[in-house]
Amino acid sequence: MKLAVTGKGGVGKTTFTALICMALARAGYDVFAIDADPNATLLGCLGHPAPETVEPLVKLADLIEERTGARPGHSGGMFRMNPFVDDIPANYAQTVNGVRVLVAGAVKTGGSGCYCPENAMVRALVSHLLLEEKVALVVDMEAGIEHLSRGTIDSVDQLVIVSEPSRASVETVKRIRRLAADIRLPRVVGIGNCIRSPADEQFLRAALPDLEFAGFIPYDERIGEAERAGRSPAGASPAVDEAVARVVRLFADRLTR
């Protein structure tokens, strides 16, 4: 199972990523998570005591040069687009609450993206990690839509777009879906987050009538309280945990068909 999670900044994308990683672990999966957001916060959201001490892979210049043949920050020249990455999880992953997390980071750049050795490493991690039965890979993508133009996630089984019940969030979902269609991602589903009432769910369904929603996650202030205290949000709200567990069951059922 390979999932990539994206959405507009501020909609709870990383919180949902942490919750689904821990729900997958509780369901018996061996879970890898890749934090591919330039503002890498997944470790902290999972409950790591000192996430600021973990250096993102894209900043490990010697490793990137060894695997790609090019030094980060050097313009021009050639580099390997498919570097060897199979040993990186064992050597660089941080285990937090049963989830193995790779802080990959991403290269901040304008335009259509960066074809550089740093991003070649991130793409290879997503594309070429060998997964066995009952192993799940969840990628926390950078907020917005720029990463899709790089084709970073063209190997995932499912793109999960997190949205809150707001017009701005809905417009971002529409743009992400158009770009996902351009790179022919086979499955794109929505997650409605911070749902306070049936009216919130109805708003998202009406605004995005042709998007399949894999689930709706209720708003619970205890999730925010847990994160502010440096704890994992898993277990803070039984209603939220059950909603995320239903999403995991849906994805697992699809894999067995």
LOLUM-734761 format. One record per residue (C-alpha): residue number from 1; chain; residue in three letters; x, y, z. Coordinates in Angstrom, 3 decimals, padded with zeros to 6 digits. Example, Ala and Ser with C-alpha at 12.3 -4.5 7.8 and 13.67 -1.06 7.14 Angstrom:
# LOLUM-734761
- seq mol type u v w
- 1 A ALA 012.300 -004.500 007.800
- 2 A SER 013.670 -001.060 007.140
//
This chain:
# LOLUM-734761
- seq mol type u v w
- 1 A MET 000.000 000.000 000.000
- 2 A LYS 001.502 003.321 -001.129
- 3 A LEU -000.405 006.466 -000.192
- 4 A ALA 000.488 010.107 -000.794
- 5 A VAL -001.268 012.766 001.266
- 6 A THR -001.615 016.348 000.084
- 7 A GLY -003.901 019.347 000.375
- 8 A LYS -003.978 023.067 000.994
- 9 A GLY -001.744 024.328 003.784
- 10 A GLY -003.507 024.470 007.132
- 11 A VAL -006.186 021.832 006.490
- 12 A GLY -004.630 019.218 008.793
- 13 A LYS -002.705 017.256 006.158
- 14 A THR 000.179 016.254 008.420
- 15 A THR -002.131 015.509 011.345
- 16 A PHE -004.150 013.171 009.133
- 17 A THR -000.915 011.566 007.881
- 18 A ALA 000.165 010.866 011.457
- 19 A LEU -003.254 009.464 012.338
- 20 A ILE -003.443 007.134 009.347
- 21 A CYS 000.128 005.921 009.910
- 22 A MET -000.713 004.920 013.468
- 23 A ALA -004.043 003.412 012.430
- 24 A LEU -002.204 001.287 009.843
- 25 A ALA 000.251 000.177 012.536
- 26 A ARG -002.622 -000.802 014.829
- 27 A ALA -004.141 -002.760 011.926
- 28 A GLY -001.003 -004.893 011.697
- 29 A TYR 000.927 -003.108 008.958
- 30 A ASP 004.645 -002.444 009.026
- 31 A VAL 004.491 001.311 008.355
- 32 A PHE 007.025 003.559 006.675
- 33 A ALA 006.353 007.283 006.420
- 34 A ILE 008.240 009.766 004.258
- 35 A ASP 008.008 013.423 005.207
- 36 A ALA 008.510 015.122 001.838
- 37 A ASP 007.355 018.553 002.962
- 38 A PRO 009.925 021.398 003.105
- 39 A ASN 008.321 022.312 006.444
- 40 A ALA 008.883 018.848 007.883
- 41 A THR 006.656 018.401 010.954
- 42 A LEU 005.517 014.771 010.742
- 43 A LEU 008.014 013.509 013.323
- 44 A GLY 006.754 015.981 015.892
- 45 A CYS 003.145 015.207 015.055
- 46 A LEU 003.818 011.528 015.709
- 47 A GLY 005.253 012.364 019.129
- 48 A HIS 009.038 012.448 018.555
- 49 A PRO 010.604 014.274 021.544
- 50 A ALA 013.175 016.263 019.524
- 51 A PRO 012.225 016.422 015.819
- 52 A GLU 014.439 019.469 015.253
- 53 A THR 017.533 017.292 015.743
- 54 A VAL 016.809 015.128 012.688
- 55 A GLU 018.443 016.415 009.502
- 56 A PRO 016.385 015.991 006.293
- 57 A LEU 017.889 013.672 003.696
- 58 A VAL 017.935 016.438 001.073
- 59 A LYS 020.505 018.251 003.233
- 60 A LEU 022.877 015.272 003.484
- 61 A ALA 025.145 016.411 000.671
- 62 A ASP 027.667 013.565 000.947
- 63 A LEU 024.952 010.891 000.802
- 64 A ILE 023.238 012.517 -002.170
- 65 A GLU 026.523 012.848 -004.049
- 66 A GLU 027.412 009.215 -003.309
- 67 A ARG 024.056 007.925 -004.614
- 68 A THR 023.392 010.305 -007.528
- 69 A GLY 026.907 011.226 -008.627
- 70 A ALA 026.243 014.950 -008.224
- 71 A ARG 026.775 017.449 -005.428
- 72 A PRO 023.645 019.308 -004.301
- 73 A GLY 023.689 022.979 -005.211
- 74 A HIS 025.966 022.519 -008.210
- 75 A SER 024.163 023.545 -011.376
- 76 A GLY 024.604 021.731 -014.650
- 77 A GLY 026.143 018.321 -015.177
- 78 A MET 024.585 014.875 -015.095
- 79 A PHE 023.336 012.741 -012.238
- 80 A ARG 021.612 009.398 -011.718
- 81 A MET 017.826 009.777 -011.812
- 82 A ASN 017.261 006.393 -010.079
- 83 A PRO 019.802 006.192 -007.247
- 84 A PHE 020.052 003.162 -004.961
- 85 A VAL 017.915 003.792 -001.875
- 86 A ASP 016.956 000.351 -000.537
- 87 A ASP 019.272 000.624 002.485
- 88 A ILE 018.218 004.141 003.487
- 89 A PRO 015.231 003.173 005.699
- 90 A ALA 017.412 000.937 007.881
- 91 A ASN 020.128 003.578 008.220
- 92 A TYR 018.156 006.822 008.494
- 93 A ALA 014.597 006.108 009.649
- 94 A GLN 013.400 007.329 013.045
- 95 A THR 010.950 004.975 014.779
- 96 A VAL 008.152 006.801 016.587
- 97 A ASN 005.164 004.992 018.116
- 98 A GLY 005.660 002.016 015.817
- 99 A VAL 006.053 004.083 012.614
- 100 A ARG 009.395 004.316 010.791
- 101 A VAL 009.793 007.866 009.521
- 102 A LEU 012.201 009.171 006.898
- 103 A VAL 012.523 012.948 006.939
- 104 A ALA 013.268 013.459 003.271
- 105 A GLY 012.413 017.132 002.989
- 106 A ALA 011.899 018.762 -000.387
- 107 A VAL 013.624 021.396 -002.429
- 108 A LYS 011.868 024.759 -002.381
- 109 A THR 011.786 026.066 -005.902
- 110 A GLY 009.524 027.998 -008.205
- 111 A GLY 008.114 027.103 -011.580
- 112 A SER 007.642 023.514 -012.617
- 113 A GLY 009.962 022.039 -010.027
- 114 A CYS 013.578 021.076 -009.657
- 115 A TYR 015.278 018.335 -011.655
- 116 A CYS 018.205 018.028 -009.291
- 117 A PRO 019.948 015.274 -007.307
- 118 A GLU 018.067 016.122 -004.088
- 119 A ASN 014.684 015.534 -005.693
- 120 A ALA 015.979 012.472 -007.506
- 121 A MET 016.596 010.961 -004.062
- 122 A VAL 013.079 011.797 -002.874
- 123 A ARG 011.489 010.401 -006.045
- 124 A ALA 013.524 007.207 -005.756
- 125 A LEU 012.436 006.688 -002.156
- 126 A VAL 008.785 006.923 -003.143
- 127 A SER 009.117 004.912 -006.341
- 128 A HIS 011.570 002.139 -005.593
- 129 A LEU 011.299 001.073 -001.969
- 130 A LEU 010.455 -002.622 -002.066
- 131 A LEU 007.248 -003.335 -000.197
- 132 A GLU 006.121 -006.745 001.012
- 133 A GLU 002.722 -007.916 002.159
- 134 A LYS 001.306 -005.939 005.103
- 135 A VAL 003.778 -003.110 004.542
- 136 A ALA 002.464 000.415 004.002
- 137 A LEU 004.241 003.524 002.756
- 138 A VAL 002.627 006.897 003.492
- 139 A VAL 004.094 010.069 002.002
- 140 A ASP 003.336 013.454 003.550
- 141 A MET 003.687 015.734 000.529
- 142 A GLU 004.303 019.453 000.579
- 143 A ALA 001.172 021.577 000.805
- 144 A GLY -000.424 022.759 -002.417
- 145 A ILE 000.124 021.461 -005.925
- 146 A GLU 003.677 022.237 -007.097
- 147 A HIS 005.049 018.775 -006.300
- 148 A LEU 002.656 017.100 -008.731
- 149 A SER 004.327 018.802 -011.674
- 150 A ARG 007.539 016.953 -010.819
- 151 A GLY 005.843 013.560 -011.064
- 152 A THR 007.214 012.719 -007.614
- 153 A ILE 004.214 010.586 -006.690
- 154 A ASP 003.392 008.926 -010.001
- 155 A SER 004.101 005.509 -008.433
- 156 A VAL 001.627 005.702 -005.530
- 157 A ASP -001.486 003.562 -005.347
- 158 A GLN -003.653 006.383 -004.113
- 159 A LEU -003.447 010.157 -003.841
- 160 A VAL -005.328 011.346 -000.764
- 161 A ILE -006.371 015.004 -000.819
- 162 A VAL -007.254 016.439 002.583
- 163 A SER -009.777 019.256 002.562
- 164 A GLU -011.589 021.309 005.150
- 165 A PRO -015.071 022.756 004.524
- 166 A SER -013.962 026.061 002.985
- 167 A ARG -014.002 027.581 -000.497
- 168 A ALA -010.230 028.070 -000.585
- 169 A SER -009.606 024.446 000.305
- 170 A VAL -012.074 023.239 -002.326
- 171 A GLU -010.345 025.293 -005.051
- 172 A THR -007.006 023.717 -004.130
- 173 A VAL -008.574 020.259 -004.370
- 174 A LYS -009.797 021.039 -007.879
- 175 A ARG -006.335 022.172 -009.014
- 176 A ILE -004.670 019.114 -007.505
- 177 A ARG -007.145 016.835 -009.290
- 178 A ARG -006.458 018.463 -012.649
- 179 A LEU -002.712 017.968 -012.262
- 180 A ALA -003.199 014.409 -010.987
- 181 A ALA -005.146 013.665 -014.174
- 182 A ASP -002.281 015.091 -016.232
- 183 A ILE 000.164 012.550 -014.779
- 184 A ARG -002.491 009.804 -014.911
- 185 A LEU -002.696 008.950 -011.229
- 186 A PRO -005.183 006.068 -011.183
- 187 A ARG -006.904 006.745 -007.880
- 188 A VAL -007.589 010.074 -006.236
- 189 A VAL -009.780 010.280 -003.141
- 190 A GLY -010.752 013.010 -000.730
- 191 A ILE -010.726 013.250 003.037
- 192 A GLY -013.008 015.797 004.658
- 193 A ASN -011.249 017.071 007.770
- 194 A CYS -012.371 019.173 010.756
- 195 A ILE -016.036 018.315 010.175
- 196 A ARG -018.111 020.036 012.850
- 197 A SER -021.626 019.271 011.579
- 198 A PRO -023.550 017.415 008.857
- 199 A ALA -023.662 020.737 007.001
- 200 A ASP -019.854 020.690 006.667
- 201 A GLU -019.939 017.255 005.047
- 202 A GLN -022.793 018.297 002.771
- 203 A PHE -020.845 021.397 001.704
- 204 A LEU -017.837 019.340 000.595
- 205 A ARG -019.950 016.757 -001.231
- 206 A ALA -021.865 019.494 -003.052
- 207 A ALA -018.732 021.487 -003.927
- 208 A LEU -016.847 018.379 -005.161
- 209 A PRO -019.624 016.156 -006.567
- 210 A ASP -017.361 013.995 -008.732
- 211 A LEU -014.721 013.344 -006.054
- 212 A GLU -014.902 010.117 -004.092
- 213 A PHE -014.526 010.768 -000.381
- 214 A ALA -012.782 008.012 001.548
- 215 A GLY -013.904 009.477 004.862
- 216 A PHE -014.854 012.470 006.963
- 217 A ILE -012.872 013.212 010.109
- 218 A PRO -014.738 015.036 012.883
- 219 A TYR -013.339 018.121 014.549
- 220 A ASP -012.151 017.547 018.102
- 221 A GLU -010.232 020.154 020.083
- 222 A ARG -008.399 017.342 021.891
- 223 A ILE -006.414 016.650 018.700
- 224 A GLY -004.972 020.158 018.775
- 225 A GLU -004.344 019.937 022.496
- 226 A ALA -002.338 016.732 022.048
- 227 A GLU -000.199 018.261 019.309
- 228 A ARG 000.472 021.425 021.318
- 229 A ALA 001.612 019.229 024.201
- 230 A GLY 004.005 017.324 021.931
- 231 A ARG 001.955 014.119 022.015
- 232 A SER 000.697 012.018 019.150
- 233 A PRO -002.927 012.810 018.248
- 234 A ALA -003.738 009.096 018.090
- 235 A GLY -005.835 008.160 021.106
- 236 A ALA -006.817 011.732 021.898
- 237 A SER -010.269 011.368 020.323
- 238 A PRO -012.082 008.020 020.000
- 239 A ALA -014.369 009.461 017.314
- 240 A VAL -011.406 010.642 015.221
- 241 A ASP -009.578 007.323 015.679
- 242 A GLU -012.627 005.379 014.508
- 243 A ALA -013.111 007.616 011.459
- 244 A VAL -009.469 007.103 010.431
- 245 A ALA -009.727 003.347 011.072
- 246 A ARG -012.652 003.210 008.629
- 247 A VAL -010.453 004.853 005.990
- 248 A VAL -007.752 002.218 006.571
- 249 A ARG -010.310 -000.575 006.210
- 250 A LEU -011.526 000.926 002.936
- 251 A PHE -008.009 001.106 001.482
- 252 A ALA -007.170 -002.412 002.686
- 253 A ASP -010.346 -003.811 001.154
- 254 A ARG -009.440 -002.312 -002.206
- 255 A LEU -006.031 -003.965 -002.185
- 256 A THR -007.606 -007.401 -001.787
- 257 A ARG -009.973 -007.027 -004.736
//
